[in-house]
Amino acid sequence: MELKLNVQFEELVKLANQLSLPEKQRLIAILQKTAHISKTQKGERELGKYKGKIKMADDFNSPLDDFEDYM
């Protein structure tokens, strides 16, 4: 079920303050998940996404043998 409301931010805060602690935690989790999904759908970059997963070869900047004739 999808519920769409048109409320101002202040009204939303007032409504959120009326929730019990478990309901607030659930709301926060849903909002965080939605924010993450919307970022990836927009194609925005996620910093650190590939940290530690990509490694450069030690000889990355060394001249290539194929280009010896041009050097």
C-alpha positions as a Markdown table, in Angstrom:
| # | Residue | x | y | z |
|---|---|---|---|---|
| 1 | Met | 0.0 | 0.0 | 0.0 |
| 2 | Glu | 1.3 | 3.4 | -1.0 |
| 3 | Leu | 0.3 | 6.5 | 0.9 |
| 4 | Lys | 1.0 | 9.9 | -0.5 |
| 5 | Leu | 0.5 | 13.0 | 1.6 |
| 6 | Asn | 1.1 | 16.7 | 1.0 |
| 7 | Val | 2.3 | 18.0 | 4.4 |
| 8 | Gln | 4.8 | 20.7 | 5.4 |
| 9 | Phe | 8.0 | 19.7 | 7.1 |
| 10 | Glu | 6.9 | 21.2 | 10.5 |
| 11 | Glu | 3.7 | 19.1 | 10.4 |
| 12 | Leu | 5.7 | 16.0 | 9.5 |
| 13 | Val | 8.0 | 16.6 | 12.6 |
| 14 | Lys | 5.0 | 17.0 | 14.8 |
| 15 | Leu | 3.5 | 13.7 | 13.5 |
| 16 | Ala | 6.8 | 11.9 | 13.9 |
| 17 | Asn | 7.1 | 13.1 | 17.5 |
| 18 | Gln | 3.8 | 11.4 | 18.3 |
| 19 | Leu | 5.2 | 8.0 | 17.3 |
| 20 | Ser | 6.5 | 5.5 | 19.8 |
| 21 | Leu | 10.2 | 4.7 | 19.9 |
| 22 | Pro | 9.9 | 1.5 | 17.8 |
| 23 | Glu | 7.8 | 3.3 | 15.2 |
| 24 | Lys | 10.3 | 6.2 | 15.1 |
| 25 | Gln | 13.1 | 3.7 | 14.5 |
| 26 | Arg | 11.1 | 2.0 | 11.7 |
| 27 | Leu | 10.4 | 5.4 | 10.1 |
| 28 | Ile | 14.1 | 6.4 | 10.2 |
| 29 | Ala | 15.1 | 3.0 | 8.6 |
| 30 | Ile | 12.5 | 3.5 | 5.9 |
| 31 | Leu | 13.6 | 7.1 | 5.2 |
| 32 | Gln | 17.3 | 6.1 | 5.1 |
| 33 | Lys | 16.5 | 3.2 | 2.7 |
| 34 | Thr | 14.5 | 5.6 | 0.5 |
| 35 | Ala | 17.2 | 8.2 | 0.5 |
| 36 | His | 19.8 | 5.6 | -0.5 |
| 37 | Ile | 17.6 | 4.3 | -3.3 |
| 38 | Ser | 16.9 | 7.8 | -4.7 |
| 39 | Lys | 20.6 | 8.6 | -4.7 |
| 40 | Thr | 21.5 | 5.6 | -6.7 |
| 41 | Gln | 18.5 | 6.1 | -9.1 |
| 42 | Lys | 19.7 | 9.6 | -9.8 |
| 43 | Gly | 23.1 | 8.3 | -10.6 |
| 44 | Glu | 24.8 | 10.3 | -7.8 |
| 45 | Arg | 28.2 | 9.1 | -6.8 |
| 46 | Glu | 28.7 | 7.2 | -3.6 |
| 47 | Leu | 32.1 | 8.1 | -2.2 |
| 48 | Gly | 34.2 | 5.1 | -1.0 |
| 49 | Lys | 32.0 | 2.6 | -2.7 |
| 50 | Tyr | 35.0 | 0.7 | -4.1 |
| 51 | Lys | 37.5 | 1.4 | -1.4 |
| 52 | Gly | 39.9 | -1.6 | -1.0 |
| 53 | Lys | 38.4 | -3.4 | -4.0 |
| 54 | Ile | 40.6 | -1.9 | -6.8 |
| 55 | Lys | 44.3 | -2.4 | -6.9 |
| 56 | Met | 46.8 | -0.8 | -9.4 |
| 57 | Ala | 49.7 | -2.8 | -10.7 |
| 58 | Asp | 53.1 | -1.7 | -9.5 |
| 59 | Asp | 54.2 | -1.0 | -13.0 |
| 60 | Phe | 51.1 | 0.9 | -14.0 |
| 61 | Asn | 53.0 | 4.0 | -15.1 |
| 62 | Ser | 55.9 | 2.1 | -16.8 |
| 63 | Pro | 56.2 | 2.5 | -20.6 |
| 64 | Leu | 54.5 | -0.2 | -22.6 |
| 65 | Asp | 56.7 | -2.4 | -24.8 |
| 66 | Asp | 54.3 | -2.0 | -27.7 |
| 67 | Phe | 55.2 | 1.7 | -28.0 |
| 68 | Glu | 59.0 | 1.4 | -27.9 |
| 69 | Asp | 59.2 | 2.3 | -31.6 |
| 70 | Tyr | 57.6 | 5.7 | -30.9 |
| 71 | Met | 59.8 | 6.7 | -28.0 |
